[in-house]
Amino acid sequence: MQKMVSPQDRRKPVELDCQKGLSQRRARGLIGVAGSSLSYVMQLPANDAVVIEVMKSLSAQ
């Protein structure tokens, strides 16, 4: 089994189990995922926003 690294990768199995009828708490317990990782939202520093936009525009060319 691959090691799940990113919060997005940790959310997917929990979401699938919840769709099958399990509670979120039970699904997290079975998979071994902390609740804080499900609500985690990555925040980029404000000074990186300009650089990221430039990189996006260059990659779109």
N, C-alpha and C positions, 0 to 999 in steps of 0.2 A: 504494500500500500504506500502511495506517495505521501510525503509530508505536506500538509496544507499550510501554506505560509501566509498568504494575504487574508485580510478580513473578508474580502469578497469570496475567497475560496472556502472560508469557514461557514459563511452564511448559506451557501447552496444546499448542503446536505440537511441543514436544519429546516430550510424552507420546504424541501421535498418531503421530509417527515411530517411537517405541519400540514401539508396538502393531503397527506394520507390519513389525517385525523388525529395525530398526536399533538399534545400541547407543546408549546414552544419550550417550556421548562423541561418537560420529559425528553424532548428531542435533543436539547442541549446536553442533558445528563447522559444520554446514551452515546452521543458522539464525543462528549468531552470538551465542549466548547463553552467558554465563559460568556455570560450574558453581556458583559461590556464589549466584547468583540462584535456582537451583533448590532450594537448601536453606534459603533465607532464611525466617525466621519473624518476623513483625512483633510487637514487644513494646510494649504500651502502658504508659505510666507508671502506677504504682500510684495516684497521686492522681487520675487521670482515670477510674478504674474506677467510682467512685461517680457521677460526672456522666454517664457512658455508660449506666449502669443506669437512672438517672432519665429520660434521654432515650428509652431503649427503652420504658420503661413509659408515658411520655407519648405516644409514637407509636403504641402499641398500642391506645390508647383510641379 
